[in-house]
Amino acid sequence: MFEALRRRIRSAHTDPEQGMTLIEVMVACVILGILSSAILGILLTTVKTTNDDKLRVAAAHLASREIDRASQEFNSGSAEAQAIINTVGTIPTPTNMYPLPSGTVGQPLVVDGVPFTVHRDVEVQALGPGQDACTGQSAAGSAVHPSYSIKVWVTWPNMGLTQPVTNETVVTPSKSFIKASTAGYLAVGVTNAAGDPAANVTVDLASDSGTVVPSQKTDTSGCTVFVLNTPGSYVATLDTANYVDINRNPTPSSPPVTVATGQLASTTFGFYDNAAEIDTTFTTAPGYSLPQTLPDVTLVNTGGTVIEPATAPSMRITSLWPFASGYSVWAGSCAASNADDAANAALWPQGAAVSGPVVVSPGGTAAVDVPLTPVDISIIDDLGDAAPAGTTVTASAANGACVGLDDSTLTLGTTTDDSGHLLTSLPWGDWKVSVGAADSASFSVKDTPTTAEVDLP
């Protein structure tokens, strides 16, 4: 291309008729601009990669430095070792424990103008290196000479998707130090909704003797080990914001666990994870109103049933366990058998319009419509005249299995004119409507608009 341009330029000097046109010049400039942008992009990427590599090298040096300093302190004497042991499972994780010259403990370590944060996590390996205290023993076992893993990771501003630089080591205190200890050990294991280890879960410990034990957090293996200098009975409680167990309990507790000197005891929580949420909205046909008293909302999974009182036409149901199979949702709390589908008799209400299943991931939120069936209620007196405006209408469950439930009686509303009609909505099931002491005949509400009549005395 450039050679062709040169030939054109030479021709323009000898023969003006053979020179370059304005369009050719513009095309050449556009091509040149594209090539320049590509080259600039490559240069910028190269510079960024080089800078990222430089930062990672600096972070690697800081991580190695932290490991070396911690190991030296641990091996220098019992007091230093005990100081590091005392940080097992600390919340929050200690940072920047060894500042650079002229630096301050706890403040970022600045290298070439970049502030790095060095995080340190210490976990006890009560059964020795490489053995998981939470799964390695089903009952109390010997923990005479435990080891400690020191894990370090380094972060810095504007990391983007770059992973922190990590380093770790295992240190073992001298046998004389361990023999002088009166410690016992309690391992607490936690799994999440997927059955995998649940990391960063806060564990509280309560002693029957009143001993105060600082909270700890589980590591990447879903385990944390408490070093306890007072033998006795302890109860572990999980306490992480927005987390629940499979029963929607945000703070489940273990049975009492006995901890003895020089022994490892363990307890395990089956499931604990970030709670799910479902936004529900009652719906009905245009022109029909929702009941003045709203029915409950029922959510069903093979793991159980959740019945939530409705506080508004649209509401958020929180603290749900994130079942992988999701939740089926309907209006009303009655779980009477479905005569049309015996296979669903134990699960669904009578022929209910079931929404879902709604699948929500841990920590996620989903939305679902909860349909009600339109009902046209006519109210007439013994002369055949329509009831006046302002007449209050209620509905009551006509199925004996549903009577007595919180939402077995609903206030539907009041007539707004003298036509004697109330266009309202009801959950599926068998109902009767009432005005004062006057009742309608029992009628079934299913998936099509329904009518009912109340004859006043």
C-alpha positions as CSV (number, residue, x, y, z in Angstrom):
1,M,0.0,0.0,0.0
2,F,2.7,2.5,1.0
3,E,4.7,1.6,-2.2
4,A,1.6,2.4,-4.3
5,L,1.3,5.7,-2.4
6,R,4.9,6.6,-3.2
7,R,4.4,5.8,-6.9
8,R,1.3,8.0,-6.9
9,I,3.2,10.9,-5.3
10,R,6.1,10.7,-7.8
11,S,3.6,10.6,-10.7
12,A,1.9,13.8,-9.3
13,H,5.2,15.7,-9.6
14,T,5.7,14.6,-13.2
15,D,2.2,14.5,-14.4
16,P,-0.6,16.2,-12.4
17,E,-3.2,14.1,-14.2
18,Q,-1.6,11.0,-12.6
19,G,-1.7,12.3,-9.0
20,M,-3.8,11.0,-6.1
21,T,-7.5,11.8,-5.7
22,L,-8.9,13.1,-2.4
23,I,-10.8,9.8,-1.9
24,E,-7.6,7.9,-2.2
25,V,-5.9,10.1,0.4
26,M,-8.8,9.7,2.8
27,V,-8.8,5.9,2.4
28,A,-5.1,5.8,3.1
29,C,-5.5,7.9,6.2
30,V,-8.3,5.6,7.5
31,I,-6.1,2.5,6.9
32,L,-3.2,4.2,8.6
33,G,-5.4,5.1,11.6
34,I,-6.6,1.5,12.0
35,L,-3.1,0.2,11.9
36,S,-2.0,2.8,14.4
37,S,-4.9,1.9,16.8
38,A,-4.0,-1.8,16.6
39,I,-0.3,-1.1,17.3
40,L,-1.3,1.2,20.2
41,G,-3.6,-1.4,21.6
42,I,-0.8,-4.0,21.5
43,L,1.6,-1.5,23.2
44,L,-0.9,-0.7,26.0
45,T,-1.7,-4.4,26.6
46,T,2.0,-5.1,26.8
47,V,2.6,-2.2,29.2
48,K,-0.4,-3.4,31.4
49,T,0.9,-7.0,31.4
50,T,4.3,-5.9,32.3
51,N,2.9,-3.7,35.1
52,D,0.7,-6.6,36.4
53,D,3.8,-8.9,36.4
54,K,5.7,-6.3,38.3
55,L,3.0,-6.0,40.9
56,R,2.7,-9.8,41.3
57,V,6.5,-10.1,41.8
58,A,6.3,-7.5,44.5
59,A,3.3,-9.2,46.1
60,A,5.1,-12.6,46.0
61,H,8.1,-11.1,47.8
62,L,5.8,-9.7,50.5
63,A,4.0,-13.0,50.9
64,S,7.3,-14.9,51.2
65,R,8.6,-12.3,53.7
66,E,5.4,-12.7,55.8
67,I,5.8,-16.5,55.8
68,D,9.5,-16.3,56.8
69,R,8.9,-13.8,59.6
70,A,6.0,-15.7,61.0
71,S,8.0,-19.0,60.9
72,Q,11.0,-17.4,62.6
73,E,8.8,-16.0,65.3
74,F,7.0,-19.3,65.8
75,N,10.3,-21.2,66.1
76,S,12.0,-18.6,68.3
77,G,10.3,-19.5,71.6
78,S,7.1,-20.5,73.3
79,A,5.9,-16.9,73.9
80,E,6.1,-16.1,70.2
81,A,4.6,-19.4,69.2
82,Q,1.7,-18.8,71.6
83,A,1.1,-15.3,70.2
84,I,0.7,-16.8,66.7
85,I,-1.5,-19.7,68.0
86,N,-3.7,-17.2,69.6
87,T,-4.7,-15.8,66.2
88,V,-6.2,-19.2,65.1
89,G,-9.5,-18.4,63.2
90,T,-9.3,-14.7,64.2
91,I,-12.1,-12.5,62.9
92,P,-11.3,-10.4,61.1
93,T,-8.1,-11.9,59.6
94,P,-5.0,-10.1,60.8
95,T,-3.3,-7.9,58.2
96,N,0.1,-6.3,57.7
97,M,1.6,-7.8,60.9
98,Y,5.2,-7.1,59.8
99,P,5.5,-3.5,58.4
100,L,8.4,-2.3,56.2
101,P,11.0,0.0,57.8
102,S,9.2,3.2,58.9
103,G,5.9,1.5,58.5
104,T,3.1,0.8,61.1
105,V,1.6,-2.5,62.1
106,G,-1.8,-2.8,60.4
107,Q,-1.2,-0.3,57.7
108,P,-0.6,-1.2,54.0
109,L,3.0,-2.0,52.9
110,V,3.9,0.5,50.2
111,V,6.3,-0.6,47.5
112,D,7.1,1.7,44.6
113,G,4.0,3.8,45.5
114,V,1.6,0.9,45.5
115,P,-0.1,0.0,48.9
116,F,-0.2,-3.8,49.4
117,T,-2.2,-5.5,52.0
118,V,-0.8,-8.8,53.5
119,H,-3.5,-11.0,55.0
120,R,-2.6,-13.9,57.4
121,D,-4.8,-16.8,58.5
122,V,-3.7,-19.4,61.0
123,E,-5.5,-22.7,61.4
124,V,-4.6,-25.5,63.8
125,Q,-4.1,-29.0,62.4
126,A,-4.8,-30.9,65.6
127,L,-4.0,-34.3,64.0
128,G,-0.8,-33.2,62.4
129,P,0.0,-31.9,58.9
130,G,-2.4,-32.9,56.1
131,Q,-5.1,-34.3,58.3
132,D,-8.5,-32.7,58.4
133,A,-9.6,-32.3,62.0
134,C,-13.2,-32.1,61.0
135,T,-13.3,-35.4,59.0
136,G,-10.3,-37.3,60.3
137,Q,-12.0,-38.3,63.6
138,S,-15.5,-39.4,64.2
139,A,-15.0,-39.2,68.0
140,A,-12.6,-37.7,70.4
141,G,-9.0,-38.5,69.4
142,S,-5.5,-37.8,70.4
143,A,-4.2,-34.3,69.7
144,V,-0.9,-34.4,71.7
145,H,1.3,-32.7,69.1
146,P,-0.7,-30.5,66.6
147,S,0.7,-28.4,63.8
148,Y,-0.4,-25.0,62.6
149,S,-0.9,-23.9,59.0
150,I,0.0,-20.3,58.2
151,K,-1.7,-19.0,55.0
152,V,-0.8,-15.7,53.5
153,W,-2.4,-13.8,50.6
154,V,-1.5,-10.4,49.2
155,T,-3.9,-7.9,47.6
156,W,-3.5,-4.4,46.1
157,P,-5.7,-1.7,44.6
158,N,-7.3,-2.1,41.1
159,M,-6.6,-5.8,40.9
160,G,-9.6,-6.4,38.7
161,L,-9.8,-10.1,37.9
162,T,-6.3,-10.7,39.0
163,Q,-6.0,-13.4,41.7
164,P,-4.2,-12.5,45.0
165,V,-0.7,-13.9,45.4
166,T,-0.7,-16.7,48.0
167,N,1.8,-18.6,50.1
168,E,1.6,-21.0,53.0
169,T,3.6,-23.1,55.4
170,V,3.0,-25.6,58.3
171,V,4.8,-25.0,61.6
172,T,5.0,-27.3,64.6
173,P,5.7,-26.1,68.1
174,S,8.3,-27.9,70.2
175,K,7.2,-30.9,72.2
176,S,8.1,-29.2,75.4
177,F,5.8,-26.4,74.6
178,I,2.9,-28.8,73.8
179,K,3.5,-30.8,77.0
180,A,3.3,-27.7,79.0
181,S,-0.1,-26.8,77.4
182,T,-3.4,-27.7,79.0
183,A,-5.3,-27.3,75.8
184,G,-8.0,-29.4,74.3
185,Y,-9.3,-29.0,70.7
186,L,-12.8,-28.7,69.2
187,A,-13.2,-29.0,65.4
188,V,-16.3,-27.6,63.8
189,G,-17.2,-28.5,60.2
190,V,-19.8,-26.9,58.0
191,T,-21.1,-27.8,54.5
192,N,-23.1,-25.6,52.1
193,A,-26.2,-26.2,50.0
194,A,-24.1,-28.1,47.4
195,G,-22.6,-30.4,50.0
196,D,-19.2,-28.7,49.6
197,P,-17.1,-27.1,52.4
198,A,-18.6,-23.8,53.6
199,A,-15.7,-21.3,54.0
200,N,-15.8,-18.0,56.0
201,V,-18.7,-19.1,58.2
202,T,-18.6,-17.5,61.7
203,V,-18.7,-20.0,64.6
204,D,-19.5,-19.0,68.1
205,L,-18.7,-21.2,71.1
206,A,-20.4,-21.2,74.5
207,S,-19.1,-23.1,77.5
208,D,-21.1,-24.5,80.4
209,S,-18.5,-23.0,82.7
210,G,-19.0,-19.5,81.3
211,T,-15.6,-19.4,79.7
212,V,-15.6,-16.7,77.0
213,V,-14.3,-18.0,73.7
214,P,-13.7,-15.6,70.7
215,S,-15.6,-16.5,67.5
216,Q,-13.7,-18.1,64.6
217,K,-14.4,-18.6,60.9
218,T,-14.2,-21.8,58.9
219,D,-11.3,-22.1,56.4
220,T,-11.5,-23.3,52.8
221,S,-12.0,-26.9,53.9
222,G,-15.2,-25.7,55.8
223,C,-13.5,-26.4,59.2
224,T,-12.2,-24.4,62.1
225,V,-10.5,-25.8,65.2
226,F,-10.8,-24.1,68.6
227,V,-7.8,-24.3,71.0
228,L,-9.4,-24.5,74.5
229,N,-7.5,-24.2,77.7
230,T,-10.5,-25.0,79.8
231,P,-11.9,-28.5,79.5
232,G,-15.6,-28.9,79.7
233,S,-18.8,-29.0,77.6
234,Y,-19.2,-26.6,74.7
235,V,-22.0,-25.7,72.3
236,A,-21.1,-24.4,68.8
237,T,-23.4,-22.0,67.0
238,L,-23.2,-20.8,63.4
239,D,-23.8,-17.0,63.1
240,T,-23.2,-15.6,59.6
241,A,-25.3,-12.7,58.3
242,N,-28.0,-13.7,55.7
243,Y,-27.2,-17.5,56.2
244,V,-29.7,-20.2,57.2
245,D,-29.7,-23.9,57.6
246,I,-32.2,-26.2,55.8
247,N,-34.8,-25.4,58.5
248,R,-34.5,-21.6,57.9
249,N,-32.7,-21.2,61.2
250,P,-30.1,-18.4,60.9
251,T,-28.2,-19.5,64.1
252,P,-28.3,-23.3,64.4
253,S,-26.5,-24.9,67.3
254,S,-24.8,-28.2,67.9
255,P,-25.5,-30.6,70.8
256,P,-23.1,-30.2,73.8
257,V,-19.6,-31.5,73.0
258,T,-17.2,-32.6,75.7
259,V,-13.6,-31.3,75.3
260,A,-10.7,-32.9,77.3
261,T,-7.1,-31.8,77.7
262,G,-4.9,-33.2,74.9
263,Q,-7.9,-34.5,73.0
264,L,-9.6,-33.5,69.8
265,A,-13.4,-33.5,69.7
266,S,-15.5,-32.6,66.6
267,T,-19.0,-31.6,65.6
268,T,-20.4,-31.1,62.1
269,F,-23.3,-29.0,60.7
270,G,-24.9,-30.6,57.7
271,F,-26.1,-27.6,55.7
272,Y,-25.6,-23.9,56.1
273,D,-25.6,-21.4,53.2
274,N,-26.6,-17.9,52.0
275,A,-30.4,-17.7,52.2
276,A,-32.6,-17.4,49.1
277,E,-35.5,-14.9,48.6
278,I,-38.7,-15.1,46.5
279,D,-40.8,-12.1,45.5
280,T,-44.5,-13.1,45.3
281,T,-47.3,-11.1,43.7
282,F,-51.0,-12.0,43.8
283,T,-52.7,-11.7,40.4
284,T,-56.2,-11.9,39.2
285,A,-58.3,-11.0,36.1
286,P,-58.7,-7.4,35.0
287,G,-61.7,-5.7,36.7
288,Y,-61.6,-8.0,39.7
289,S,-60.1,-7.0,43.1
290,L,-57.9,-9.0,45.5
291,P,-59.5,-10.0,48.8
292,Q,-59.3,-7.3,51.4
293,T,-57.8,-9.9,53.8
294,L,-55.1,-11.6,51.8
295,P,-54.6,-15.4,51.9
296,D,-51.3,-17.0,53.0
297,V,-48.7,-17.9,50.5
298,T,-47.6,-21.6,50.5
299,L,-44.2,-22.7,49.2
300,V,-43.5,-26.4,48.9
301,N,-40.4,-28.5,48.3
302,T,-39.8,-32.2,48.9
303,G,-37.8,-30.9,51.9
304,G,-40.8,-29.3,53.5
305,T,-43.5,-26.6,53.4
306,V,-43.3,-22.9,54.1
307,I,-46.5,-21.0,54.8
308,E,-46.0,-17.3,54.9
309,P,-48.7,-14.8,56.0
310,A,-49.3,-12.2,53.3
311,T,-48.5,-8.7,54.4
312,A,-49.1,-7.0,51.0
313,P,-50.2,-8.0,47.4
314,S,-46.5,-8.0,46.6
315,M,-44.0,-9.1,49.2
316,R,-40.6,-10.7,49.6
317,I,-40.2,-14.0,51.4
318,T,-36.8,-14.3,52.9
319,S,-34.6,-16.7,54.8
320,L,-35.4,-19.6,52.4
321,W,-33.1,-22.6,52.0
322,P,-31.9,-22.6,48.4
323,F,-33.2,-26.0,47.3
324,A,-31.7,-27.1,43.9
325,S,-35.2,-28.4,42.9
326,G,-36.9,-25.1,43.7
327,Y,-40.2,-24.2,45.3
328,S,-43.8,-24.7,44.0
329,V,-45.9,-21.7,45.1
330,W,-49.7,-21.2,45.5
331,A,-52.2,-19.0,47.3
332,G,-53.7,-20.2,50.5
333,S,-52.6,-22.5,53.3
334,C,-55.0,-25.4,52.8
335,A,-53.3,-28.6,51.8
336,A,-56.4,-30.7,51.3
337,S,-56.1,-33.6,48.8
338,N,-56.7,-33.0,45.1
339,A,-59.5,-35.2,44.0
340,D,-58.5,-34.7,40.4
341,D,-54.9,-35.8,40.8
342,A,-54.3,-38.4,43.5
343,A,-50.5,-38.4,42.9
344,N,-50.4,-34.8,44.2
345,A,-52.8,-35.4,47.1
346,A,-50.1,-35.1,49.8
347,L,-48.5,-32.0,48.2
348,W,-50.9,-29.7,46.4
349,P,-54.2,-28.1,47.6
350,Q,-57.4,-29.0,45.7
351,G,-56.5,-28.7,42.0
352,A,-54.4,-25.6,42.9
353,A,-52.9,-23.3,40.3
354,V,-49.3,-24.0,41.2
355,S,-46.6,-21.6,40.1
356,G,-43.0,-22.9,39.7
357,P,-41.0,-24.7,40.6
358,V,-39.0,-21.5,41.3
359,V,-35.3,-22.2,41.6
360,V,-33.2,-19.7,43.5
361,S,-29.4,-20.0,44.0
362,P,-27.8,-19.3,47.4
363,G,-28.0,-15.5,48.0
364,G,-30.3,-15.0,45.0
365,T,-33.8,-13.6,44.5
366,A,-36.5,-14.8,42.1
367,A,-40.0,-13.5,41.3
368,V,-43.2,-15.4,40.9
369,D,-46.9,-14.6,40.3
370,V,-49.4,-16.2,42.6
371,P,-52.8,-16.5,40.8
372,L,-56.2,-16.1,42.4
373,T,-59.4,-17.0,40.6
374,P,-62.0,-14.3,39.7
375,V,-65.3,-14.6,41.6
376,D,-68.5,-12.7,40.8
377,I,-70.7,-12.5,44.0
378,S,-74.4,-11.5,43.7
379,I,-76.2,-10.3,46.8
380,I,-80.0,-10.1,46.7
381,D,-82.7,-9.8,49.3
382,D,-85.9,-11.9,49.6
383,L,-87.7,-9.6,47.3
384,G,-85.1,-10.1,44.6
385,D,-83.6,-6.6,45.0
386,A,-79.8,-6.1,45.0
387,A,-78.0,-5.3,48.2
388,P,-77.0,-1.6,48.6
389,A,-73.5,-0.3,48.2
390,G,-71.3,-0.7,51.3
391,T,-72.4,-4.3,52.0
392,T,-69.4,-6.2,53.5
393,V,-68.8,-9.8,52.2
394,T,-66.7,-12.5,53.7
395,A,-65.6,-16.0,52.5
396,S,-65.1,-19.1,54.6
397,A,-63.6,-22.4,53.8
398,A,-66.2,-25.1,53.2
399,N,-63.8,-28.0,53.2
400,G,-63.6,-29.4,56.7
401,A,-59.9,-30.0,56.4
402,C,-59.3,-26.3,55.8
403,V,-61.6,-24.8,58.5
404,G,-59.6,-23.2,61.3
405,L,-56.6,-22.2,59.3
406,D,-55.3,-18.6,59.6
407,D,-56.7,-17.8,56.2
408,S,-59.8,-20.0,56.2
409,T,-61.9,-16.8,56.7
410,L,-61.3,-13.8,54.4
411,T,-62.9,-10.4,54.2
412,L,-63.5,-10.0,50.5
413,G,-64.5,-6.3,50.5
414,T,-67.7,-4.2,50.2
415,T,-70.0,-3.6,47.3
416,T,-69.2,-0.3,45.6
417,D,-72.7,0.4,44.1
418,D,-76.3,-0.7,44.2
419,S,-75.9,-3.5,41.7
420,G,-75.4,-6.1,44.4
421,H,-72.3,-7.5,42.8
422,L,-68.8,-7.8,44.2
423,L,-66.0,-8.7,41.7
424,T,-63.3,-10.3,43.9
425,S,-60.9,-13.2,43.9
426,L,-60.2,-16.3,45.9
427,P,-57.6,-19.1,46.2
428,W,-58.5,-22.5,44.8
429,G,-60.7,-24.7,47.1
430,D,-64.2,-25.1,48.4
431,W,-65.8,-21.9,49.8
432,K,-69.0,-20.2,50.9
433,V,-69.6,-16.5,51.1
434,S,-71.5,-14.6,53.7
435,V,-73.2,-11.3,54.3
436,G,-74.0,-11.1,58.0
437,A,-75.8,-14.3,59.0
438,A,-76.7,-15.1,55.4
439,D,-74.6,-17.7,53.5
440,S,-74.3,-18.9,50.0
441,A,-74.2,-22.5,49.0
442,S,-70.8,-24.1,48.9
443,F,-69.0,-23.7,45.6
444,S,-65.6,-24.8,44.2
445,V,-63.0,-22.3,43.0
446,K,-60.7,-23.6,40.3
447,D,-59.1,-22.2,37.2
448,T,-62.1,-20.5,35.6
449,P,-64.2,-17.4,36.8
450,T,-66.8,-18.5,39.3
451,T,-70.1,-17.1,40.5
452,A,-71.8,-17.2,43.9
453,E,-75.1,-15.9,45.2
454,V,-76.0,-14.8,48.7
455,D,-79.8,-14.5,49.4
456,L,-80.4,-12.1,52.3
457,P,-83.4,-12.9,54.6
